[in-house]
Every structure is written in structure tokens, then in C-alpha cells.
Amino acid sequence: MQFFYKRLRLDYIPIELNLSGFTSRTDNKRLGLSDLSVSVIWLKNASPNSNLIFISIDTLYIPLEISNPIYMYLMENYHVTKDQIVFNATHTHSAPALEKRFRFNKKIDNSYIAFIINEILGIFSKVSGHDFIDGKMLAKQILMPKNMIISRRKKGFDIRSLYLKRKTIMLPNGDNEIDDSIRLLLFLDGKNKVKFIVYNFSCHPVFDDCSEPSSDFIGAINRKINKQLNIPAFFLQGFLGDIRPNFTTSNLFEVDFINKTKILMNGVIFKPFQKKEFDLFCVSVVDSIQDSCKNINSILTTNEDIKSNNKEYVLVSETNKVSKIFYVKIYLIGNVIFISIPAEVTSTYYVNLSNFFPNYIIFPLSLAENIIGYLPFYKESIEGGYEVDSATNYGWDSKISHTSLKDFYFDLCDAVFDLTKKGLI
């Protein structure tokens, strides 16, 4: 296998700054790094035109206005097709707004979109055959540090109904099974020296709610890994739709009046983040990754073939008046399966898929370009909650149809199964 990697800082700040991710901002000090970045990882193998490119951007969402020019450039200059390219937003909630289709993004600076496109094209325009490293890819899966992440879906009394009605709301729920794994890829050169690390887990980056741009935990973890291991690290966001950092409280003296009422009605709630929680989260993740990299020989070696099974799907709303076409990209390299979906996918998809394909390491990749909104599991559509009911924020006229979601999940399972059969040939 051959590989190329590059990260660039996005050091341009829009004149009229409008951060995407929270409807309101606090005066808190920034917890993450101010540096936003774009990362490119390009994999090749010996087969003709066998490519897989990951493009990760520190942003909430990635619009077609960014992805389409990149697709066109790579096709015209390198004969790399759209099916060989995966976009992935890190989903930091403190990056300039880019996606016009997201209802809350009122102001978007088109010059910032143009800047990001030029930065990405600048990376590819300078790539030559000499920049690729001959080596191999190693894969490993480890558990997330205990108590660092948690489901945010639980039945409780909602303040919006004056606490008169119980419904699925954003409350910590340790009983819900979620994606609690970290997936690692280590890329080694011909001398078995690790050149860079790719890590993937599922969690909303919601520590930073201040009015300054921030890469949230992504930039801080990347920097710590680089400093401690002297190896560049790249993050790919997973199926994070229902997962957030697990910092909670039932202490009435720690919160304001509104949160006091929430505690009285629901017992335990998510607490406002402090620097100590942010640091604990970042250090815990970095330590787990560092420990897992100490014995490279214990990590499973994958083969070099890159196989794919990319398909078009359609979801419809509950009223049947709105339908959306979207693309799911699935790749197989050895025993590693990458699944990229343009949505905030809830982790129930990962839990079920990993149980169904236990002999594979599944890299869940949500937040590809042209977001369709949240993608709840079909059973969750009955339970309701923000991940279900927020569909109208993304152009739906009602929540996504339960039958539509169920058909999609089982079609997705079939697509993954078909790809695994290719891997046996």
C-alpha cells in the first residue's frame, strides 16, 4: 500500500463571523484550540486506479459547494472518481457556518467557502508520486476510557411542556448501549516506523460554546498525540448522533435556576463544561491511544485490496411529501469496513452492524457532504426525541418515516454483507 497525508491550518476568519452548532453562545473562555484545519489522507494500492481519499474538515457540516469542485478537480487531474472520496466533518460546534441548508445558519460567508476549496485544491495540486510512502496499514480497536461518553436519549420531564409530560429528551442515560470504541489505523513505512495515526470514535464535540472559533477536543487530542508520540494524528468522526461527553450533575448548587428545576424533575442532568472536564476527556483519550500503540506487533495487519460497494438510497418523510436521495459509501480493506453516511447517524447503527459483522473492525463515518440531518435508527423513530423530531431543521416537513428507516437499515446490512463476500474472493 502507498499513502499520503497532509494537514493545513484554516487561518482565515470570515469578516462577519457566524459560528454554527449552538443557537446561543456564552461568555465562557475557549476550551479547545483556536486553530481549525483540513486534513487529507490518500491511500493507493497496486491495482490500477485503486484509490481511497479521506478529506476531513473542522466544521459542523460540509456543503456541496465545497465537495463538488473537489470531486471535479480530482477526476480531471487524477482520474479519481467520486466513489473513491470520503468527506468527513469533525462536527465541531464552533466553526464558521457553511451549510446553507441547515435552518439555523442565517449568515454564511461565501469567501470562507472559497478559501476552504482553495486550501484543499492547494494540497492536491502539489501532490506527486514522490510524496507517497510505501508501507502498510495496521488496524486495532480499543475501548473508550470508562465514563467518558454516554447516551443523551432518555425519557424524562421536559421543561418545554412545563414538566407535565414525559418524553425522550436530552438526559444522560447509562443504560443505552452506544458505540464505546476507539478505532485506530497506524500507517508504517518500509522500516516499520509509524508515520501517522488515524483515530475514530463517536462523540459530539460540544465542550466549547463560547463566541470564538474552536476545534473543540479534536485539535487538542491531535496536538497531545503529536507531542507525546511525535506522530501526526488525524481524527475521523463516527456515528455520534446520540452520544456526548459524560459529565453530569445532580448537585443543585452547581447550576443555575433553570437547571435546578431540571434536576428536581429528572434527578441527573448534563452539567456545563469546565476546563477540568475538557482536559480530563482529552487526556483520557490520548492515554488510551498511546497505550494501545506501545505494542505494534499486537495490532492486526490488513491486506492491501481496496474494495467498495457504494449505493444510492431514498428516505421519505412520515407524510410522504418529502423524499431525499443520498449516497452511502462502503469500503473494505482487509478486515476493516468503512461506512460513510451524510447524516448525524445515531450509534445504534454501529452497535447493530458490529454485532452482525463481529469479524470486522467497522469504522463508522458520519457527516459526509450534503447533510440530510439526523439519521435515527428505525426503533428510535417511535421513541421520538431531538434526533427524531429535529428533521424539520434540515428541510423535512415531518420526521422521517419509520418504515423508510427500517428499509434503509436492512438494505445497508445487505450492502455490507455483499462487500464482505467480495473480500472472500
Buried (B, 14 or more C-beta within 10 A) or exposed (E): BBBBBBBBEBEBBBEEBBBBBBEEBEEBEBBBBBBBBBBBBBBBBEEEEBBBBBBBBBBBBBBBBBBBBBBEBBBEEBEBBBBBBBBBBBBBBBBBBBBBBBEEBEEBBEEBBBBBBEBBBEBBEEBEEEEBBEBBBBBBBBEBBEEBBBBBBBBBBBBEEEBEEEBBBBBBBEEBEBBBBBBBBBBBEEEEEBBBBBBBBBBBBBBBBBBBBBBBBBBBBBBBBBEBBEBBBBBBBBBBBBBBBBBBBEEEEBBEEEBBBBBEBBEBBBBBBBEEBBBBBBBBBBEBBBEBBEEBEEBEEBBBBBBBBBBEBEBBBBEEEBEBEBBBBBBBBBBBBBBBBBBBBBBBBBBBBBEEBEEBBBBBBBBBBBBBBBBBBBEBBEBBBBBBBBBBBBBBEBBBBBEBBBBBBEEBBEBBEEBBEEBEE
